[in-house]
Amino acid sequence: MSNGTEVECPKPFLNVVGFDNGGFIEGRVCQPYFDATCCLPCPMTQWAYPDTFETMSEAANWVSVVSTIGCVFLLLSWAVLPVEKTFRHYLSISLTTAVVFMNLGFVIPLAAQPEQCFDAITPNSMKTSSVCAASGMFIILGGWAGVLWVFLRALSLHLQICWQLVVGRNFMWFAQVVGWGLPGVGVVLAFLLSGVSFRFGQTCHINHKNSLADLWIPLLVFSGLTIIIQFATFGYCIKVYLASLADNSASTEGSNMPSYTNSIRTMTPKQAYRRVRRVIALQWRGIAIVLIIIADVIFFSVVFVFQDNTVEAVKNDSTIARPWALCLLANGGDKEPCLELASALVVNMPTVGAVLFLLGMNGIWLCLLLGRWSMITGWRDLLISSPSRSKREFVSVDARLDDLKKDTLTPISPTLARSGMGSPTMHNHNQDPESGRRTPDFFGQTQRYHTPARSFSSPRPPQQPQQATVTWDPTETYARGQSPGVYSQDGNPNNYVNPLGMNRL
């Protein structure tokens, strides 16, 4: 049997002779058998996992569909509804977009139902399947963007709480460059240095070659930095809280509170705690999202790297898979009795299912934490009130100007004028043009206390000369100058009559 073409591989293995070099050649699972090379039929998951694996994978993809619908609802709400209904922010919008990209990596294969194998022993790659290329690209892009945007969100929160900084336009442009520039570079490097192929399930994942350097290690580095920054922020919050418990000073948020730009050293512990508590109350949803997505990414990275290394070890050392291969040979290619032996070669099915479902649920978490009930009411008002609103907008410009003049010329009482109340045209309800682009000042601008000019609370005399005392001259009005029962200056009594005693006997 010197010729490999004359050797017939035992079931279920196939002889490599007769298959061309198409597809992802490195994805074949082959071992030498006498003078021939016998390969496991494609896909490998069909032999290493039970038949329910494909059902589980498809169910996880459907979870991604629901997640994508929730993310699209958020994006449409932020784009259409007014900001007071949605409280949109570019950090939330970008993170939701990143999760949509990741979900598309699972939704596209579910819709296209691609062929996983190029031939009987070779899986498809990005060069032989456009669906594989699109799926792998969206997963890598979404993974990169998701990690970076939660990193930027954690960094923004850290700067606000620990350093008392308001992140503005400069930070926004920096975040856009980092949050979308690095993922684009990461996708290009991953495709050039590693490539993607069908590894397990209908979704394409990055190949083993150079994958640690161009994907997994950078993702884990940014994930680690995010965790460090997040826990540093938590540590600072705990420190401020403990300091506020030991602070006995009766400080308020009044005149002695330092301004937002002052050093935090000038604040008392209670004042610092109030500011930190205010930010936490407004940003707890973002904190929860950061922890959830980072946990999912780290879990997925560790599981996939372990799976990748195990498969490569089986290819390089045939003794690892020998008990399982002998079991398949002894049972004539029946995988059911050998699944227990196969569990030592791959990650167990519950762990893989947990990874896929957790990745698919990221959009659902975003919808629950970033969505608000005011979005529902905003869409209701928009859809129900749209006919009446369109009829009102059909009025000519001159008519609307007349209405505006009527509102402007409406008489206002002096009391309302002094109190700042009047016609609706006096109030400016326009939103800040930078709304949604700049992180709001969650701490609030502190009002400084200005001492009145004629205040006598300090020892110094008043700054302005004393004015003459204002008196009331009764001769200038129609009121009486004397009280009842009081005689005038000439000694004659006033002719005052009590109206309640006119008919008294």
C-alpha positions in Angstrom: 0.0 0.0 0.0 2.6 2.5 -1.0 0.2 4.6 -3.0 -2.1 6.7 -0.8 -4.8 6.6 -3.5 -5.2 2.9 -3.0 -5.9 3.2 0.8 -9.4 3.5 1.9 -10.0 5.3 5.2 -12.3 3.7 7.7 -15.6 5.3 8.3 -16.4 8.1 8.9 -13.0 9.4 7.8 -12.2 10.4 4.2 -9.0 10.2 2.2 -7.6 13.6 1.4 -6.7 12.5 -2.1 -9.3 13.6 -4.6 -10.1 16.9 -3.0 -8.7 20.1 -4.5 -7.1 23.0 -2.6 -10.3 25.2 -2.4 -11.7 26.4 0.9 -9.9 26.8 4.2 -7.3 24.1 4.0 -6.0 24.7 7.5 -9.5 24.0 8.8 -9.3 20.4 7.9 -8.9 17.9 10.8 -6.7 15.2 9.3 -4.4 12.5 10.6 -2.0 10.0 8.9 -3.3 6.5 8.4 -0.7 4.1 7.0 0.4 5.7 3.8 -2.7 7.9 3.4 -4.1 11.0 5.2 -7.6 10.6 6.5 -9.7 13.6 7.4 -12.8 14.1 9.5 -15.9 15.0 7.5 -16.9 18.7 7.6 -18.2 20.3 9.7 -16.3 19.2 12.8 -19.1 20.3 15.2 -21.3 17.6 13.6 -19.1 14.9 15.1 -17.9 16.6 18.3 -21.3 17.8 19.6 -24.8 16.2 19.8 -27.4 16.9 17.1 -29.0 19.6 19.2 -25.9 21.8 18.7 -27.3 23.3 15.5 -30.6 23.9 17.1 -29.0 25.7 20.0 -26.9 27.8 17.6 -29.9 28.8 15.6 -31.8 29.7 18.8 -28.9 32.0 19.8 -29.1 33.7 16.4 -32.8 34.4 16.9 -32.0 36.0 20.2 -29.6 38.3 18.2 -32.5 39.1 15.9 -34.6 40.3 18.9 -31.6 42.2 20.2 -31.1 43.9 16.8 -34.8 45.0 16.8 -34.4 46.6 20.2 -31.2 48.4 19.2 -32.9 49.7 16.0 -35.8 51.0 18.1 -33.3 52.9 20.3 -31.5 54.4 17.3 -34.7 55.5 15.7 -36.0 57.0 18.9 -32.8 59.0 19.3 -32.9 60.2 15.7 -36.6 61.1 15.5 -37.9 62.0 19.0 -36.9 65.2 20.8 -34.1 65.0 23.3 -36.3 65.6 26.3 -38.0 62.3 25.5 -34.9 60.2 24.9 -31.9 61.9 26.7 -29.7 60.8 23.8 -25.9 61.0 24.1 -23.2 60.2 21.6 -21.7 57.6 23.9 -25.0 55.7 24.0 -25.6 56.0 20.3 -22.2 54.8 19.4 -22.3 51.8 21.8 -25.7 50.8 20.5 -24.4 51.0 16.9 -21.5 48.7 17.8 -23.8 46.2 19.3 -25.9 46.3 16.1 -22.8 45.4 14.1 -22.0 42.5 16.4 -25.5 41.2 16.1 -25.4 41.4 12.3 -22.6 38.8 12.4 -25.2 36.3 13.7 -28.3 37.6 11.9 -26.8 37.5 8.4 -26.0 33.7 8.5 -29.5 33.1 9.9 -31.1 34.8 6.9 -28.7 33.5 4.2 -28.3 29.9 5.5 -24.8 29.5 4.0 -23.1 26.3 3.2 -20.4 25.7 5.9 -18.3 23.4 3.9 -16.5 23.9 0.6 -16.3 20.2 0.1 -16.7 17.0 2.2 -13.6 17.8 4.4 -12.9 21.5 3.9 -14.8 24.4 5.6 -15.5 27.6 3.6 -13.5 30.7 4.2 -14.0 34.4 3.5 -12.5 33.8 0.0 -15.0 31.2 -0.9 -18.1 32.5 0.8 -19.3 36.1 0.8 -21.7 35.4 3.7 -18.7 34.1 5.7 -16.7 37.3 5.0 -19.6 39.6 6.0 -20.4 37.6 9.1 -16.8 37.6 10.3 -16.3 41.3 9.5 -19.3 42.4 11.5 -18.4 40.2 14.5 -14.8 41.6 14.6 -16.0 45.1 14.0 -18.7 44.9 16.6 -16.4 43.3 19.1 -13.7 46.0 18.7 -16.2 48.9 18.7 -18.1 47.5 21.7 -15.0 47.1 23.8 -13.7 50.6 22.9 -17.0 52.4 23.5 -17.5 50.8 26.9 -13.8 51.8 27.6 -14.5 55.4 26.6 -17.7 55.4 28.6 -15.9 54.2 31.7 -13.2 56.8 31.1 -15.7 59.6 30.8 -17.4 58.6 34.0 -14.0 58.4 35.8 -13.1 61.9 34.6 -16.4 63.3 35.9 -16.4 61.6 39.3 -12.7 61.5 40.2 -11.3 64.5 38.5 -14.4 66.8 38.5 -14.1 67.4 34.7 -16.8 68.1 32.2 -16.0 66.2 29.1 -17.0 68.3 26.1 -16.4 68.6 22.4 -12.7 67.7 22.5 -13.4 64.5 24.2 -16.3 63.8 21.8 -14.0 64.1 18.7 -11.3 62.0 20.5 -13.9 59.3 21.2 -15.1 59.2 17.6 -11.6 58.8 16.3 -10.7 56.1 18.8 -14.1 54.4 18.9 -14.4 53.9 15.1 -10.8 54.3 13.8 -9.2 51.5 15.9 -12.0 49.0 15.0 -11.5 49.7 11.3 -7.8 49.1 11.6 -8.4 46.0 13.7 -10.7 44.5 11.0 -8.2 45.2 8.2 -5.4 43.6 10.2 -7.5 40.6 11.2 -8.5 39.9 7.6 -5.0 40.4 6.3 -3.1 38.4 9.0 -5.6 35.8 10.0 -8.8 35.6 8.0 -12.1 34.2 9.0 -13.8 30.8 8.3 -16.6 28.6 9.6 -15.2 27.3 12.9 -18.3 26.2 14.7 -21.9 26.9 13.8 -23.2 29.1 10.9 -21.1 32.1 11.9 -17.6 32.7 10.7 -14.9 33.4 13.3 -11.3 34.4 13.1 -8.7 31.8 12.2 -6.0 30.6 14.6 -3.1 32.1 12.7 -1.9 35.4 14.4 -5.3 35.7 16.0 -3.8 36.3 19.5 -1.7 39.3 18.2 -4.2 41.0 16.0 -7.5 40.4 17.9 -7.6 38.6 21.2 -4.7 40.3 23.1 -5.8 43.9 22.1 -9.4 43.2 23.1 -8.3 41.8 26.4 -6.0 44.7 27.1 -8.7 47.3 26.6 -11.1 45.1 28.6 -8.6 45.0 31.4 -8.1 48.8 31.3 -11.8 49.3 31.4 -12.1 47.1 34.5 -9.2 48.9 36.2 -10.8 52.3 35.5 -14.2 51.2 36.6 -13.0 49.7 39.9 -10.8 52.8 40.5 -14.0 54.9 40.2 -15.8 52.5 42.5 -12.9 52.8 45.0 -13.1 56.5 44.9 -16.8 56.5 45.5 -16.4 54.2 48.5 -13.6 56.5 49.9 -15.8 59.6 49.5 -18.7 57.9 51.2 -16.7 56.8 54.2 -15.2 60.2 54.5 -18.7 61.8 54.5 -19.7 59.5 57.3 -16.8 60.8 59.4 -17.5 64.4 58.5 -19.3 66.3 61.2 -19.3 69.8 59.6 -22.7 71.3 58.9 -22.0 72.1 55.3 -24.6 72.8 52.7 -24.7 73.4 49.0 -25.0 77.1 49.6 -22.7 80.0 49.4 -19.5 78.3 50.7 -19.6 75.5 48.1 -16.6 75.7 45.6 -17.3 76.2 42.0 -17.1 73.4 39.5 -13.7 74.3 38.4 -12.2 74.6 41.8 -10.0 71.9 43.3 -11.7 69.1 45.1 -9.5 69.7 48.1 -11.6 72.8 48.8 -14.7 70.7 49.3 -15.8 69.1 52.5 -16.4 65.3 52.4 -20.1 65.8 52.5 -20.1 68.1 49.5 -17.9 65.7 47.5 -20.2 62.8 48.5 -23.3 64.7 47.3 -21.7 65.3 43.9 -20.6 61.7 43.5 -24.0 60.5 44.5 -25.6 62.8 41.9 -23.5 61.3 39.1 -24.0 57.7 40.2 -27.8 58.3 40.3 -27.7 59.6 36.7 -25.1 57.1 35.3 -25.9 53.8 37.0 -27.3 52.5 33.7 -24.1 53.2 31.9 -22.1 51.6 34.7 -24.2 48.4 34.4 -23.8 48.3 30.6 -20.0 48.6 30.9 -19.8 45.7 33.3 -22.2 43.5 31.3 -20.5 44.0 27.9 -17.0 43.7 29.3 -18.0 40.4 31.1 -19.4 39.0 27.8 -16.3 40.0 25.8 -13.9 38.5 28.2 -16.0 35.3 28.5 -16.2 35.0 24.7 -12.5 35.6 24.3 -11.4 33.1 26.9 -13.7 30.4 25.6 -12.9 30.8 22.0 -9.1 31.0 22.6 -9.3 27.8 24.6 -11.4 26.1 21.9 -8.9 27.3 19.2 -5.9 26.1 21.1 -7.5 22.7 21.8 -8.3 22.1 18.1 -4.8 23.1 17.1 -3.3 20.7 19.7 -5.4 17.9 18.2 -4.0 18.6 14.7 -0.4 18.7 15.9 -0.6 15.7 18.3 -2.6 12.7 17.0 -2.4 10.9 20.4 -4.8 13.5 22.0 -7.7 12.5 19.8 -6.8 8.8 19.5 -9.3 7.4 22.0 -12.1 9.3 20.4 -11.0 8.3 16.8 -10.8 4.6 17.9 -14.3 4.9 19.4 -15.6 6.2 16.0 -13.9 3.4 14.2 -15.2 0.8 16.6 -18.8 2.0 16.2 -18.7 2.3 12.5 -18.9 6.1 12.5 -21.7 6.4 15.1 -20.8 9.5 17.2 -23.3 9.0 20.0 -21.3 6.5 22.0 -18.2 8.7 21.6 -19.5 12.1 22.6 -18.2 11.7 26.1 -14.7 11.2 24.7 -15.1 14.2 22.4 -15.9 16.5 25.3 -12.2 16.4 26.2 -11.3 17.8 22.7 -13.8 20.8 22.5 -15.5 23.2 24.8 -18.6 21.6 26.2 -21.9 22.5 24.6 -23.5 24.4 27.6 -20.5 26.8 27.7 -20.6 27.5 24.0 -24.4 28.1 24.3 -23.9 30.4 27.2 -21.4 32.5 25.1 -23.6 32.7 22.1 -26.7 33.6 24.1 -24.9 36.2 26.2 -23.5 37.9 23.1 -26.9 37.9 21.5 -28.5 39.5 24.6 -26.3 42.6 24.6 -28.9 44.6 22.6 -31.7 43.5 25.0 -29.7 44.8 27.9 -29.1 48.1 26.1 -32.8 48.4 25.4 -33.7 47.8 29.0 -31.1 50.1 30.5 -31.0 52.9 28.0 -34.6 52.8 26.9 -37.1 55.0 28.7 -40.9 54.9 29.1 -40.9 58.5 27.7 -39.8 57.0 24.3 -43.0 55.0 24.2 -45.1 58.0 25.0 -43.1 60.1 22.5 -43.8 57.7 19.7 -47.5 57.6 20.7 -47.7 61.4 20.6 -45.8 61.5 17.3 -48.0 58.9 15.6 -51.3 60.0 17.1 -50.8 63.7 16.9 -49.3 63.8 13.5 -52.5 64.5 11.5 -53.5 67.5 13.7 -50.0 68.8 13.7 -49.8 68.7 9.9 -53.1 70.6 9.7 -51.8 73.3 11.9 -48.5 73.6 9.9 -50.6 74.1 6.7 -51.5 77.6 8.0 -49.8 80.4 6.1 -46.8 82.2 7.5 -48.7 85.5 7.8 -51.3 83.9 9.9 -48.7 82.4 12.2 -47.0 85.9 12.4 -50.4 87.4 13.4 -50.7 84.8 16.2 -47.3 85.7 17.3 -48.1 89.4 17.4 -51.2 88.7 19.4 -49.3 86.7 22.0 -46.6 89.4 22.1 -49.1 92.3 22.6 -51.2 90.6 25.2 -51.4 92.9 28.3 -49.5 91.6 31.2 -50.2 92.7 34.8 -47.3 94.4 36.6 -47.2 91.6 39.1 -46.7 89.0 36.4 -44.2 91.2 34.6 -42.1 91.6 37.8 -42.2 87.8 38.5 -41.1 87.0 34.9 -44.5 85.4 34.0 -46.4 86.4 31.0 -47.2 85.1 27.5 -45.6 81.9 26.4 -43.4 83.8 24.0 -41.4 85.1 26.9 -40.1 81.6 27.7 -37.3 80.0 25.6 -37.9 76.3 25.2 -35.3 75.7 22.6 -32.9 73.0 23.3 -29.1 73.5 23.6 -27.6 73.1 20.1 -24.9 71.0 21.6 -27.5 68.7 23.3 -26.4 65.1 22.6 -22.9 66.1 21.7 -21.6 67.2 25.1 -21.7 65.4 28.4 -24.1 67.3 30.6 -22.8 69.0 33.7 -24.3 66.5 36.2 -22.8 68.4 39.2 -24.7 71.6 38.4 -23.2 75.1 38.3 -22.7 76.4 41.9 -24.2 79.8 42.6 -21.7 82.1 44.3 -23.0 84.2 47.2 -22.8 88.0 46.5 -23.0 90.2 49.6 -25.7 92.9 49.2 -24.4 96.5 49.0 -26.4 97.6 52.0 -25.8 94.6 54.2 -25.0 95.4 57.8 -24.0 91.8 58.7 -20.3 92.8 58.7 -18.7 95.5 60.9 -18.0 97.8 57.9 -20.5 100.7 57.3 -22.7 100.8 54.2 -20.9 101.6 50.9 -23.6 104.0 49.7 -24.7 107.3 51.4 -27.9 107.0 53.3 -30.9 108.3 51.4 -33.6 110.5 52.8 -36.4 108.8 54.6 -39.5 108.5 52.4 -42.6 109.8 54.2 -46.2 109.7 53.3 -48.1 113.0 52.9 -51.8 112.5 53.3 -52.6 115.8 51.6 -51.5 114.4 48.3 -54.1 111.7 48.4 -57.8 111.3 49.3 -57.1 109.4 52.4 -57.7 110.8 55.9 -54.7 111.9 57.7 -55.9 111.2 61.3 -57.3 108.2 62.9 -60.9 108.2 64.3 -61.3 109.9 67.6 -58.3 112.1 67.2 -58.6 115.9 67.4 -57.2 118.1 64.7 -54.5 120.6 65.2 -57.0 123.5 65.9 -58.6 121.5 68.7 -61.9 120.8 66.9 -63.0 117.2 66.9 -63.2 115.4 63.5 -66.7 114.7 62.2 -66.1 111.0 62.0 -69.1 108.7 61.9 -68.6 105.0 62.6 -70.6 103.2 59.8 -71.4 100.3 62.1 -72.9 102.6 64.8 -75.1 104.8 62.6 -78.4 103.2 63.7 -77.4 102.5 67.2 -79.9 103.7 69.8 
